[in-house]
Amino acid sequence: MDIRPTQSEPDVGARGEGWVRSDVARGFRLEHWEYDPQHIEGFDYDVGAARIRSADAVDESELSTVLHAWGVRPGLFGYPWESDDPR
């Protein structure tokens, strides 16, 4: 499961200047992926990967709604460096 903040033009400008812009109205892109266990290690982790489902959430409230609809409890998420997600 990947949850990434949506990016706007002001975000791109801020990133180009070396900082991250806060936005209380930030939206999110959710993607649920399954990876082929034979390729999970190494550089070719995405070979055989399948996107199971995806959704956009316009704010944190809708993010919670989507996670609930998918049966995913937010407390299950860890930091990226503590997960098996290769991205």
C-alpha positions as a Markdown table, in Angstrom:
| # | Residue | x | y | z |
|---|---|---|---|---|
| 1 | Met | 0.0 | 0.0 | 0.0 |
| 2 | Asp | 1.4 | 3.4 | -1.0 |
| 3 | Ile | -0.1 | 6.6 | 0.2 |
| 4 | Arg | 1.5 | 9.7 | -1.4 |
| 5 | Pro | 0.6 | 13.3 | -1.1 |
| 6 | Thr | -0.7 | 15.0 | -4.3 |
| 7 | Gln | 1.6 | 17.6 | -5.8 |
| 8 | Ser | 0.5 | 21.0 | -7.0 |
| 9 | Glu | 2.4 | 23.7 | -8.9 |
| 10 | Pro | 3.4 | 25.5 | -5.7 |
| 11 | Asp | 4.8 | 22.2 | -4.4 |
| 12 | Val | 7.0 | 21.8 | -7.5 |
| 13 | Gly | 8.3 | 25.3 | -7.0 |
| 14 | Ala | 9.1 | 24.7 | -3.3 |
| 15 | Arg | 10.8 | 21.4 | -4.1 |
| 16 | Gly | 13.0 | 23.2 | -6.7 |
| 17 | Glu | 14.0 | 25.6 | -3.9 |
| 18 | Gly | 14.9 | 22.8 | -1.5 |
| 19 | Trp | 11.9 | 22.8 | 0.9 |
| 20 | Val | 8.6 | 21.2 | 1.4 |
| 21 | Arg | 5.4 | 23.3 | 1.4 |
| 22 | Ser | 2.8 | 22.5 | 4.1 |
| 23 | Asp | -0.8 | 22.4 | 3.0 |
| 24 | Val | -3.7 | 21.7 | 5.3 |
| 25 | Ala | -5.9 | 20.9 | 2.3 |
| 26 | Arg | -3.5 | 18.3 | 0.8 |
| 27 | Gly | -4.9 | 15.4 | -1.1 |
| 28 | Phe | -3.6 | 11.9 | -1.3 |
| 29 | Arg | -3.1 | 9.1 | -3.9 |
| 30 | Leu | -3.6 | 5.6 | -2.6 |
| 31 | Glu | -2.3 | 2.5 | -4.5 |
| 32 | His | -2.4 | -1.1 | -3.4 |
| 33 | Trp | 0.2 | -3.2 | -5.1 |
| 34 | Glu | 1.1 | -6.9 | -5.1 |
| 35 | Tyr | 4.7 | -7.9 | -6.0 |
| 36 | Asp | 6.1 | -11.1 | -7.4 |
| 37 | Pro | 8.1 | -12.6 | -4.5 |
| 38 | Gln | 10.8 | -13.8 | -6.9 |
| 39 | His | 11.6 | -10.1 | -7.8 |
| 40 | Ile | 11.1 | -8.3 | -4.5 |
| 41 | Glu | 14.8 | -8.2 | -3.8 |
| 42 | Gly | 17.0 | -6.1 | -6.0 |
| 43 | Phe | 16.4 | -3.5 | -8.7 |
| 44 | Asp | 13.7 | -5.3 | -10.6 |
| 45 | Tyr | 11.1 | -5.4 | -7.8 |
| 46 | Asp | 8.4 | -4.1 | -10.1 |
| 47 | Val | 8.7 | -7.0 | -12.6 |
| 48 | Gly | 5.4 | -8.8 | -12.4 |
| 49 | Ala | 3.9 | -6.2 | -10.0 |
| 50 | Ala | 0.1 | -5.8 | -10.2 |
| 51 | Arg | -1.8 | -2.7 | -9.1 |
| 52 | Ile | -4.8 | -4.2 | -7.2 |
| 53 | Arg | -6.7 | -0.9 | -6.8 |
| 54 | Ser | -6.1 | 2.9 | -6.5 |
| 55 | Ala | -8.0 | 5.9 | -5.3 |
| 56 | Asp | -7.7 | 9.6 | -4.7 |
| 57 | Ala | -8.6 | 11.3 | -1.5 |
| 58 | Val | -9.1 | 15.1 | -1.5 |
| 59 | Asp | -8.2 | 15.4 | 2.2 |
| 60 | Glu | -7.4 | 13.5 | 5.4 |
| 61 | Ser | -11.0 | 12.8 | 6.2 |
| 62 | Glu | -11.5 | 11.1 | 2.8 |
| 63 | Leu | -8.2 | 9.3 | 3.2 |
| 64 | Ser | -9.7 | 7.7 | 6.4 |
| 65 | Thr | -12.9 | 6.9 | 4.5 |
| 66 | Val | -11.0 | 5.1 | 1.7 |
| 67 | Leu | -8.8 | 3.2 | 4.1 |
| 68 | His | -11.9 | 2.1 | 6.1 |
| 69 | Ala | -13.7 | 1.0 | 2.9 |
| 70 | Trp | -10.6 | -1.1 | 1.9 |
| 71 | Gly | -10.5 | -2.6 | 5.4 |
| 72 | Val | -7.2 | -1.1 | 6.2 |
| 73 | Arg | -6.6 | 0.2 | 9.7 |
| 74 | Pro | -4.2 | 3.3 | 9.8 |
| 75 | Gly | -2.5 | 1.9 | 12.8 |
| 76 | Leu | -1.1 | -0.9 | 10.6 |
| 77 | Phe | 1.2 | 1.5 | 8.7 |
| 78 | Gly | 4.8 | 1.9 | 9.7 |
| 79 | Tyr | 7.5 | 4.1 | 8.3 |
| 80 | Pro | 8.7 | 3.3 | 4.8 |
| 81 | Trp | 12.0 | 2.1 | 6.1 |
| 82 | Glu | 10.2 | -0.3 | 8.3 |
| 83 | Ser | 8.2 | -1.9 | 5.5 |
| 84 | Asp | 8.7 | -4.5 | 2.8 |
| 85 | Asp | 7.6 | -2.0 | 0.1 |
| 86 | Pro | 10.5 | -1.7 | -2.2 |
| 87 | Arg | 9.6 | 1.8 | -3.4 |
